[in-house]
Amino acid sequence: MYIHPISFLNLENYSPWPRRILGLEKWQVPVRDKSKILTEYDNDTYKLALNLWEEHFGKRDTVRPLQFYHQLDKLKAKQILENKQIYGAAENAQLISIKEDLFITDYKTACTLHYLTIANILSDILEENNIDQVFEPGCGNGINLFYLLERVNLKLAIGGEISPNAVALGNKIATKCNMAVQFQAFDYHNEKDLISACALLEGNYILFTCHSIEQVSLNDSHFIDNILRLKNPPKLVVHLEPVLDHDDVHLHSALAIKYSTINGYNQDLLSTLQNYDAQGKIKIKRFEKRIFGINAFNPTSLLVWHP
Ligand SMILES: C[S@@+](CC[C@H](N)C(=O)[O-])C[C@H]1O[C@@H](n2cnc3c(N)ncnc32)[C@H](O)[C@@H]1O
């Protein structure tokens, strides 16, 4: 394990993104439609994870969820090194950011810092508000929910995902480890999926998202309107997402905006919420920028609101 600071002008030795962002390396902006999402996540990342579970963990008598995710991170680190043409990594070096400072670390340390940061923030918010239920739309392989369940007692956690392999994996881990979490099909563009997931939660709950709204447009999905129409809306909505602020003149902000643009990521999270806040439909409670970046150019910010 290692972690060391890095100067701005050294970045290109560790990441292909500075050159792509500056337009010095050819880069095709992807169209992030359902077929792209399923190819990138369902057929690749989550299929690999499901295979790892079935071959090495599912048959054991006892397993702890984080034991599995620990091995999965190792497997992903190996995959990144083997696919230099995609990830551009010359060695096991991940360029991360903590606030506005940049560091190089190994891939597994970067993952651990990222997931612990997410779990820390969420467990504090749950405790402060005395809430013991959560729903994570776009939960991927369920890692945030299992990290959270290691730290706080939850009555029920729900994960929703568009990728069938991820839903199957989450439910297998939950059943095997006998944990209060369940996973079901969820598409941000389908209001019925939201209604069905939230109907499982009686009483107060928090809806949180982590790097999944980055994949969709709020304008296209009407996600905020759908939340506001729920019979039992969440007490709080917490976004741990790249939040782009076009009024922010910091260089880190400008790089993140460019990164998001050339990757076809969400551009309208903050502007939509600010608009709804101005109309009195929601209240934004907290906005902390670029807390941690497992990828320094796509850092996670915290944005909390309530209906
Ligand atoms: C970067 S991953 C993040 C996963 C998880 N939240 C985490 O923090 O590990 C983005 C996730 O968004 C999911 N996603 C993309 N488009 C979606 C949609 N329209 N509805 C639901 N999930 C979607 C992807 O399948 C993927 O699992």
The ligand as a MOL file (V3000), in Angstrom:
LIG
                    3D

  0  0  0     0  0            999 V3000
M  V30 BEGIN CTAB
M  V30 COUNTS 27 29 0 0 0
M  V30 BEGIN ATOM
M  V30 1 C -20.5510 3.9410 -11.6170 0
M  V30 2 S -21.7460 2.7190 -11.2600 0 CHG=1
M  V30 3 C -22.1150 3.0510 -9.5660 0
M  V30 4 C -22.7240 1.8710 -8.8740 0
M  V30 5 C -22.9310 2.0570 -7.3580 0
M  V30 6 N -23.8470 3.1170 -7.0690 0
M  V30 7 C -21.6140 2.2870 -6.6600 0
M  V30 8 O -21.4200 3.3740 -6.0780 0
M  V30 9 O -20.7520 1.3800 -6.6620 0 CHG=-1
M  V30 10 C -23.1720 3.3550 -12.1270 0
M  V30 11 C -24.3700 2.4420 -12.0150 0
M  V30 12 O -25.5330 3.0950 -12.5750 0
M  V30 13 C -26.3060 2.0980 -13.2060 0
M  V30 14 N -27.2290 2.7450 -14.1460 0
M  V30 15 C -26.9360 3.3820 -15.2930 0
M  V30 16 N -28.0660 3.8140 -15.8990 0
M  V30 17 C -29.1010 3.4440 -15.0970 0
M  V30 18 C -30.5180 3.5960 -15.1870 0
M  V30 19 N -31.0930 4.2030 -16.2250 0
M  V30 20 N -31.2630 3.1070 -14.1910 0
M  V30 21 C -30.6800 2.4740 -13.1290 0
M  V30 22 N -29.3550 2.2920 -12.9940 0
M  V30 23 C -28.5680 2.7700 -13.9740 0
M  V30 24 C -25.2580 1.2210 -13.8790 0
M  V30 25 O -25.7770 -0.0290 -14.2720 0
M  V30 26 C -24.2180 1.1380 -12.7930 0
M  V30 27 O -24.4610 0.0840 -11.9120 0
M  V30 END ATOM
M  V30 BEGIN BOND
M  V30 1 1 1 2
M  V30 2 1 2 3
M  V30 3 1 2 10
M  V30 4 1 3 4
M  V30 5 1 4 5
M  V30 6 1 5 6
M  V30 7 1 5 7
M  V30 8 2 7 8
M  V30 9 1 7 9
M  V30 10 1 10 11
M  V30 11 1 11 12
M  V30 12 1 11 26
M  V30 13 1 12 13
M  V30 14 1 13 14
M  V30 15 1 13 24
M  V30 16 1 14 15
M  V30 17 1 14 23
M  V30 18 2 15 16
M  V30 19 1 16 17
M  V30 20 1 17 18
M  V30 21 2 17 23
M  V30 22 1 18 19
M  V30 23 2 18 20
M  V30 24 1 20 21
M  V30 25 2 21 22
M  V30 26 1 22 23
M  V30 27 1 24 25
M  V30 28 1 24 26
M  V30 29 1 26 27
M  V30 END BOND
M  V30 END CTAB
M  END
